[in-house]
Amino acid sequence: MKRFFQLLWIFGLVSVMAAQEAPKHLQKIYKVVFLIYEVEDGKKINERTYTLPVTSVDGNPRDTTMSVGSRVPIATAGTTGDKIQWQYIDIGLNIDCSVTEQEDKFIVRGGIVLSSLAIPEQGIDPRSGGNPVVRQVKENFTTLVPPGKPTLVTTMDDINSKKRTQVEITATRIQ
């Protein structure tokens, strides 16, 4: 019995030592600020700011996602009463982002999807069956960003107006 407790104590000690020698994971945390603004005739007419915390563990970036918007019902079948079937679509902004480091700069990979409903004066597409027409701008990017400095990453023209959407990001390491 004494021998059993000695072996149990040795196994316990070995497992504690092994746990102490387990490699620590190196986690880095970044703050990525997206400044999204519309420009018309050279002037900013609308501006929004979105901040995402982004992590990297042992040099492997973790994707961070943010969604802001509304779920809009679209009639997919039937026309009246309880025979109407609905499908919901997301309208608004979706941002995906990951960060890694390269020397003294950050590699920021991201994607932006901006969707909206066509305004009445743009007309309704007769093929839509009376449902709203969805406008969408989508961009995926990979860019080098100096820490703490705003960097313009994309410019997207609105195909239905003279407006332009620009996306600027600022990335900083906070841990």
Residue pairs with C-beta under 8 A, 6 or more apart in sequence:
25 57
25 58
26 57
26 58
26 59
27 55
27 56
27 57
27 58
27 175
28 55
28 56
28 57
28 101
28 173
28 175
29 53
29 54
29 55
29 173
29 174
29 175
30 53
30 54
30 55
30 56
30 99
30 106
30 171
30 172
30 173
30 174
31 51
31 52
31 53
31 54
31 171
31 172
31 174
32 51
32 52
32 54
32 64
32 97
32 99
32 108
32 169
32 170
32 171
33 49
33 50
33 51
33 52
33 169
33 170
33 171
34 49
34 50
34 51
34 52
34 95
34 97
34 112
34 167
34 168
34 169
35 47
35 48
35 49
35 150
35 167
35 168
35 169
35 170
36 47
36 48
36 49
36 50
36 93
36 112
36 114
36 165
36 166
36 167
36 168
37 44
37 46
37 47
37 48
37 165
37 166
37 168
38 44
38 45
38 46
38 47
38 163
38 164
38 165
38 166
39 45
39 163
39 164
39 165
39 166
40 161
40 162
40 163
40 164
41 162
45 163
48 93
50 66
50 68
50 93
50 95
52 64
52 66
52 95
52 97
53 64
53 174
54 61
54 62
54 64
54 97
54 98
54 99
55 61
55 62
55 64
56 62
56 98
56 99
56 100
56 101
59 100
61 98
61 99
61 100
61 109
62 98
63 96
63 97
63 98
64 96
64 97
64 98
65 94
65 95
65 96
65 97
66 93
66 94
66 95
67 90
67 92
67 93
67 94
67 95
68 92
68 93
69 90
69 91
69 92
69 93
69 94
69 115
70 90
70 91
70 92
71 88
71 89
71 90
71 91
72 88
72 89
72 90
72 91
72 117
72 132
73 86
73 87
73 88
74 86
74 87
74 88
74 89
74 131
74 132
75 84
75 85
75 86
75 129
75 130
75 131
76 85
76 86
76 87
77 83
77 84
77 85
78 84
78 85
89 134
90 115
91 115
91 116
91 117
91 134
92 114
92 115
92 116
93 112
93 113
93 114
93 115
94 111
94 112
94 113
95 110
95 111
95 112
96 110
96 111
97 108
97 109
97 110
97 111
98 108
98 109
98 110
99 106
99 107
99 108
99 109
99 171
100 106
100 107
101 107
101 173
102 144
104 146
104 147
105 144
105 145
105 146
105 147
106 144
106 145
106 146
106 147
106 171
106 173
107 142
107 143
107 144
107 145
108 141
108 142
108 143
108 144
108 145
108 153
108 169
108 171
109 141
109 142
110 140
110 141
110 142
110 153
110 169
111 138
111 139
111 140
111 141
112 137
112 138
112 139
112 154
112 167
113 136
113 137
113 138
114 136
114 137
114 138
114 156
114 165
115 134
115 135
115 136
115 137
116 134
116 135
116 136
117 132
117 133
117 134
117 135
118 124
118 132
118 133
118 134
118 135
118 160
122 133
122 160
124 130
124 132
124 133
125 133
135 158
135 160
137 156
137 158
137 165
139 154
139 156
139 167
141 153
141 154
143 151
143 153
143 169
145 151
145 153
145 169
145 170
145 171
147 171
147 172
147 173
148 170
148 171
148 172
149 170
150 168
150 169
150 170
151 168
151 169
151 170
152 166
152 167
152 168
153 167
153 168
153 169
154 166
154 167
155 164
155 165
155 166
155 167
156 164
156 165
156 166
156 167
157 163
157 164
157 165
158 164
158 165
